[in-house]
Amino acid sequence: MFSNNDIYKNNTFENNGAGVAVMFSKKIKMYDNHFQYNWGSASYGLLLKEINDAEIIGNTFEENTIGINVEAPTESTIKIILSKETVGL
């Protein structure tokens, strides 16, 4: 949380109980990451909450409880690639 000017590129985030959360941050760039096998009652592949000026492009989501949850983004570009067996967006 509250971490600005970050770049996430070519990572694999897998087998997490909660997934990945990026919250209350500015100038975030996420390119070509893979979110997989993040399962649980409160788990996401990726949670984005109140981010500003973000580019989230080319990331894939496979077999997560919820692929991506986005809450209150501003001035952001988000392009999503979903793979099989992700329950929802």
C-alpha positions in Angstrom: 0.0 0.0 0.0 1.0 3.6 -0.6 3.9 2.6 -2.9 4.3 4.9 -5.9 6.3 4.8 -9.2 6.5 0.9 -9.2 7.0 -1.4 -12.2 6.0 -5.0 -12.1 7.2 -6.8 -15.2 7.5 -10.5 -16.3 6.6 -12.0 -12.9 4.7 -15.0 -11.9 2.5 -14.7 -8.8 1.1 -18.1 -7.8 -0.3 -20.2 -5.0 -1.1 -17.2 -2.7 -3.9 -17.3 -0.2 -4.7 -13.6 -0.9 -3.2 -13.0 -4.3 -1.6 -9.6 -5.1 -2.9 -6.3 -3.8 -1.8 -2.9 -5.1 -3.6 -0.2 -3.2 -3.6 3.6 -2.7 -0.7 4.1 -5.2 0.2 6.3 -8.1 2.1 5.7 -11.4 2.0 1.9 -11.4 3.1 -0.1 -14.4 2.3 -3.8 -14.7 3.3 -5.6 -17.9 3.3 -9.2 -18.9 2.8 -10.8 -15.5 1.1 -14.1 -14.9 -1.3 -14.6 -11.9 -2.2 -18.2 -11.3 -3.6 -20.6 -8.7 -4.5 -18.0 -6.2 -7.5 -19.6 -4.4 -9.4 -18.7 -1.2 -12.6 -17.2 0.1 -11.0 -13.7 -0.1 -8.5 -14.3 -2.8 -7.8 -12.5 -6.1 -5.2 -12.9 -8.8 -4.9 -9.1 -8.6 -6.7 -6.5 -6.4 -6.3 -2.9 -7.5 -7.8 -0.4 -5.1 -7.7 3.4 -5.6 -4.8 3.5 -8.0 -4.0 6.6 -10.1 -2.2 6.9 -13.4 -1.6 3.2 -13.9 -0.8 1.1 -17.0 -1.8 -2.5 -16.6 -1.3 -4.3 -19.9 -0.5 -7.9 -21.1 -1.1 -9.7 -17.8 -2.6 -13.1 -17.8 -4.9 -14.7 -15.2 -5.4 -18.4 -14.9 -7.2 -20.5 -12.3 -7.8 -17.8 -9.6 -10.9 -17.5 -7.4 -11.4 -14.0 -9.0 -9.0 -12.9 -11.7 -8.9 -9.2 -11.1 -10.9 -6.9 -8.8 -10.6 -3.1 -9.6 -12.0 -0.5 -7.2 -11.9 3.3 -8.0 -9.1 3.6 -10.5 -8.5 7.0 -12.0 -6.5 8.0 -15.1 -5.6 4.4 -15.7 -5.4 1.9 -18.7 -6.2 -1.7 -17.9 -6.2 -4.4 -20.6 -7.0 -7.9 -19.4 -6.1 -11.3 -20.8 -8.1 -14.1 -19.1 -7.1 -17.7 -19.3 -9.1 -20.8 -18.4 -10.9 -21.4 -15.2 -10.8 -18.0 -13.6 -14.1 -17.6 -11.8 -14.8 -13.9 -12.3 -13.6 -10.4 -12.9 
